[in-house]
């Protein structure tokens, strides 16, 4: 599956008007509401549905359409707005000049956010709020912008204040929940989503949001219940099907996950990440050829998708198509030259496919990016030792131990390499530490015994062999060495 990354606030605030699409009543929207929702991260596809259903008070003028385009509205919304059935006017409560000034501020916010100038956007939003302090959508937008500035506590505080002022506004609870979730406060996020769900029980979005937070908590079974409710309420909810599939994947229910991914495919064959996840489920199910087919479909959508190349390589390798797999691994490596996790995965694959030099190159790249990861340094040391690069192997093991002095495998392997270099005393010292750190591993005392025997210290060697045989009584090599030395020491 695609590796998950924490969502930004704006990107995480998706499908904000699902409750409108499934709700029974909704107030008509004006230009400020539409722009505020769009800038807060509302997907314009759902906003289009809402506008066409409840509308705006008159056909929007060309300047307003330009502002919407600047704010990131897609073609669907821009096509729908001029044909809206009605447009609510606020001139009865808001002077036209004031509304125009607020729209102008929102246009400036759109330009600023496109350039990621969050401080400037915040200033424009505060100016709009000063003109219309009774507009909840502006307060919601301010909370989102503060989050984007990196001022998460301030953004959450603004959204909390908005929720306290209007505790029945579903969107505010949703945005607050999303901000809390982004900040890792999952229990509080779920609580806000549940408030929104009580206010709008038919909302598929809220069930989906609760499910996503539960997944982050590791409560997969509870998340599955929420996702199932989401798609029951809205059978065409693509994100609901996809997230449901991901939860089933986490449970190891490959058939169930595949069924959900197929549902997404029927609804939208271009859904991001679909074919990578579908292929991964098929590969885990044992259908390597089917998985390869889906990964190739992913690459037809985006030929520079490094994850798809990597997944395809894994599928090909499992089918024994070594050369094709190697080509895909090399492509994935070139597409993500600075991604240490990709480098580690590809390094492991190259090693398994008998390409040690390329494996070393990948691990070196990973080690350069993550010098404080002892496992990378350790794996690099193993490969270097296997290829006879003993001095470099010693350096890698020492680098691993500099990060974690209690990493027993690095002490053990460092001892083995020092022995190959002829530094018997240094090797013995490392193996003693390895045996102390991992007292259940028979190899450390066995190898230590061999070196002590080589030095002529048979009494100490016998003690180490005895310990090793006690730990691994079924290992004939270890126990035979013990018995043979026992006969020599005690004839």
Secondary structure as the mmCIF struct_conf table of DSSP 4:
data_model
#
loop_
_struct_conf.conf_type_id
_struct_conf.id
_struct_conf.beg_label_comp_id
_struct_conf.beg_label_asym_id
_struct_conf.beg_label_seq_id
_struct_conf.end_label_comp_id
_struct_conf.end_label_asym_id
_struct_conf.end_label_seq_id
HELX_LH_PP_P HELX_LH_PP_P1 UNK A 2 UNK A 4
HELX_LH_PP_P HELX_LH_PP_P2 UNK A 6 UNK A 8
HELX_RH_AL_P HELX_RH_AL_P1 UNK A 9 UNK A 12
TURN_TY1_P TURN_TY1_P1 UNK A 16 UNK A 17
HELX_RH_AL_P HELX_RH_AL_P2 UNK A 18 UNK A 22
BEND BEND1 UNK A 24 UNK A 24
HELX_RH_AL_P HELX_RH_AL_P3 UNK A 31 UNK A 39
TURN_TY1_P TURN_TY1_P2 UNK A 40 UNK A 41
HELX_RH_AL_P HELX_RH_AL_P4 UNK A 44 UNK A 54
STRN STRN1 UNK A 57 UNK A 57
BEND BEND2 UNK A 58 UNK A 58
HELX_LH_PP_P HELX_LH_PP_P3 UNK A 59 UNK A 61
HELX_RH_AL_P HELX_RH_AL_P5 UNK A 62 UNK A 71
TURN_TY1_P TURN_TY1_P3 UNK A 72 UNK A 72
HELX_RH_AL_P HELX_RH_AL_P6 UNK A 75 UNK A 81
TURN_TY1_P TURN_TY1_P4 UNK A 82 UNK A 83
BEND BEND3 UNK A 85 UNK A 85
STRN STRN2 UNK A 87 UNK A 87
TURN_TY1_P TURN_TY1_P5 UNK A 91 UNK A 93
BEND BEND4 UNK A 94 UNK A 94
HELX_RH_AL_P HELX_RH_AL_P7 UNK A 96 UNK A 114
TURN_TY1_P TURN_TY1_P6 UNK A 115 UNK A 116
HELX_RH_AL_P HELX_RH_AL_P8 UNK A 118 UNK A 131
TURN_TY1_P TURN_TY1_P7 UNK A 133 UNK A 134
HELX_RH_AL_P HELX_RH_AL_P9 UNK A 136 UNK A 148
TURN_TY1_P TURN_TY1_P8 UNK A 149 UNK A 150
HELX_RH_AL_P HELX_RH_AL_P10 UNK A 152 UNK A 165
TURN_TY1_P TURN_TY1_P9 UNK A 166 UNK A 168
HELX_RH_AL_P HELX_RH_AL_P11 UNK A 170 UNK A 182
TURN_TY1_P TURN_TY1_P10 UNK A 183 UNK A 184
HELX_RH_AL_P HELX_RH_AL_P12 UNK A 186 UNK A 199
BEND BEND5 UNK A 200 UNK A 200
TURN_TY1_P TURN_TY1_P11 UNK A 201 UNK A 202
HELX_RH_AL_P HELX_RH_AL_P13 UNK A 204 UNK A 217
TURN_TY1_P TURN_TY1_P12 UNK A 218 UNK A 218
HELX_RH_AL_P HELX_RH_AL_P14 UNK A 220 UNK A 233
TURN_TY1_P TURN_TY1_P13 UNK A 235 UNK A 236
HELX_RH_AL_P HELX_RH_AL_P15 UNK A 238 UNK A 250
TURN_TY1_P TURN_TY1_P14 UNK A 251 UNK A 252
HELX_RH_AL_P HELX_RH_AL_P16 UNK A 254 UNK A 267
TURN_TY1_P TURN_TY1_P15 UNK A 269 UNK A 270
TURN_TY1_P TURN_TY1_P16 UNK A 272 UNK A 273
HELX_RH_AL_P HELX_RH_AL_P17 UNK A 274 UNK A 285
TURN_TY1_P TURN_TY1_P17 UNK A 286 UNK A 286
HELX_RH_AL_P HELX_RH_AL_P18 UNK A 288 UNK A 301
TURN_TY1_P TURN_TY1_P18 UNK A 303 UNK A 304
HELX_RH_AL_P HELX_RH_AL_P19 UNK A 306 UNK A 318
TURN_TY1_P TURN_TY1_P19 UNK A 319 UNK A 320
HELX_RH_AL_P HELX_RH_AL_P20 UNK A 322 UNK A 335
TURN_TY1_P TURN_TY1_P20 UNK A 336 UNK A 338
HELX_RH_AL_P HELX_RH_AL_P21 UNK A 340 UNK A 352
TURN_TY1_P TURN_TY1_P21 UNK A 353 UNK A 354
HELX_RH_AL_P HELX_RH_AL_P22 UNK A 356 UNK A 369
TURN_TY1_P TURN_TY1_P22 UNK A 371 UNK A 372
HELX_RH_AL_P HELX_RH_AL_P23 UNK A 374 UNK A 386
TURN_TY1_P TURN_TY1_P23 UNK A 387 UNK A 388
HELX_RH_AL_P HELX_RH_AL_P24 UNK A 390 UNK A 403
TURN_TY1_P TURN_TY1_P24 UNK A 405 UNK A 406
HELX_RH_AL_P HELX_RH_AL_P25 UNK A 408 UNK A 420
TURN_TY1_P TURN_TY1_P25 UNK A 421 UNK A 422
HELX_RH_AL_P HELX_RH_AL_P26 UNK A 424 UNK A 437
TURN_TY1_P TURN_TY1_P26 UNK A 439 UNK A 440
HELX_RH_AL_P HELX_RH_AL_P27 UNK A 442 UNK A 455
TURN_TY1_P TURN_TY1_P27 UNK A 456 UNK A 456
HELX_RH_AL_P HELX_RH_AL_P28 UNK A 458 UNK A 471
TURN_TY1_P TURN_TY1_P28 UNK A 473 UNK A 474
HELX_RH_AL_P HELX_RH_AL_P29 UNK A 476 UNK A 489
#
